[in-house]
Amino acid sequence: MSSQRIAILISVLVALIIAIYLGVSPYLEFRQRVLALALSFSSCFLLVYFSYEALIFREINNIYASLEKFKRKEFKQMSTKFLFRPDPLQRIKDEIYLLAERNQKEIEELKRLQAMRREFLADVSHELKTPIFAAQGFIHTLLDGAMDDELVRDKFLKKAAKSLDGLDTLVQDLITISQLEKGVIRMKKSTFDLNELGQEVFEQLENKANSRNIRLHLLNSPDESFEVIGDRGRIKQVLINLIDNAIKYGSENGNIWLSFEDGKKKTLVTVRDDGPGIPKEHLNRIFERFYRIDKSRTRDVSGGGSGLGLAISKHIVEAHKSAIVVSSEVGEGTTLRFKLTKQKA
């Protein structure tokens, strides 16, 4: 029943009580009139009181009960049922509930971002510490007397230089991913052939693949052409990162396949390997900065990588209005796919 109908009903009842009193009062004695007046007043008071109870107090108590449940995060127990459904109070209740739920989501998101920030700072500190301590150790060893031995000096200087090169790569990758996230880096789009680019990437990574006896397979014929629109240099960086990652973590004596497939408006790029695969609980996190599935193993096989390759690739592909989709089964390998816009014929 709406608030308007309740008000009409109460008005009719009050009017009826007054009419009955006025109708019978001429036939009553003075004491009886006083008693009838008291009964009429009490009846009207009770009607008005219970109307307030039904229209306002009960709904306000319901709102307070909802707020208490919100404090305890019992959202599923927050009832939306109430007796008379008065419109203003219903709107107030809905607004309070939506505001409370939105604020709770914002708080949870802030907590999540704070946890990610702490994790990121810990990861950056760890990644920076490793090459710095390595270079520092080599240099201090030389300063402590090893400088006079020419063979030791050259060996340690090369190792220190390699550590500093790794540090420079890490810093440059951090700058790149920060600029990509802020949108500072703009994609220099042009038309290029994906098949030709794939051959270039394979030539660049061939020696690294051979070091682990991994065979690279370009499934498309060298004569095929896949003209797409994008930033050629950045897409090359994506392919290098994806294939290099497959080489690092794939099985020795394994295989990596690269293929392109034209659709109506997009060209599908697929990188597949027959490596150990990725457990399902890690699939949604492999594109996070510095995320490692096996922290104890990655340091040994990373080959000086910054740990940001997949995160950078994700941002580059997203800047091309696409996304990298990953599918994997443990023991059966991993497949990564993304699409690029075709050049109109």
Order of alpha helices (4+ residues) and beta strands (2+ residues): alpha-alpha-alpha-alpha-alpha-beta-alpha-beta-beta-alpha-beta-beta-alpha-alpha-alpha-beta-beta
